[in-house]
């Protein structure tokens, strides 16, 4: 899993995170999408894709999300272009 966070924390500054278990909507930007590499630990998901996202508001990501104890749902919404 790749999680890219949009800003760094200054030394000595506490990172504000949301409480565990609280559902939250997070807007992200797509950085990369690719086919998954064949491996022995694929678990039968041969048609999966790997998506790398940038989340600019790091405080919206729950602490410990990399543990795998969270379900993550993706919703794709087409960005409307401003009309001139």
N, C-alpha and C positions, 0 to 999 in steps of 0.2 A: 504494500500500500504506500502510495506517495501522497503526503499531505504537504502542500506548500503554503506557508503563511505569509501574508502580505507585509508584515512589518516586524522589526526586531524589538526586543525589550531592552531598555537601557539597564546597565548594571546597577543593581540595588533597587530597581523598580519592580514591584509585585505585579504579576500578570493577572488582570481581572478575568476570571472564567465564570461561566454560568454554572449553577448548581447541577449536580449529577442527576440524570433521569428526567430533567425538564425538557420537553420537546421544543424544538426551535427551528425556524426557517432560516436558511443561510443562503445568501446570494453568492455565487462563485463565477469565475471566468474560466473557460476551457482553455487549457494550455496545449494539451496534446491528446490525441486518440490514436491507438494502434492496436493491431491484433496481438493477442497474448502469445507468448512464446511457449512452445511445447515443453512440458516438463512432467516428471513422474508424479508430482503432487497436484496435478490439475483437478483431481476429484471429479472427473467426468464433464467438466465445463469446457468443452472443446470449442464452443462457439462464442466464448466470452471476448470482450474487448477491454483494454486497459485505458482508463481515462485519468489524466492528470489535471487537477483543478487548482486554481488560485483563489483562496478565501481571504479577501482584504481585511475583514473584521475578525481577527483571531479570537477575540473574547467570546464570539458566538460558537466556537468549537468547544464541545464539552471536554473536560480534562479526562484523559484515559481513553479517548476514542480509538487509539491504535491497538487497544487490547482485544478488539473484536467483539466486545460485549454490547455493541450498539448496532441497530439496523439503520442503514442509510438509504433513504428513498430519493431518487432523482426525478425532477420534473423539468422538462425542457419547454421554455417559453420563447417564442420567436421575438426578437427585439425589433420593434417597429422603428423605421427610419423616419426622421423628421422630414416633413414635406416642405419644399421651398416655394 
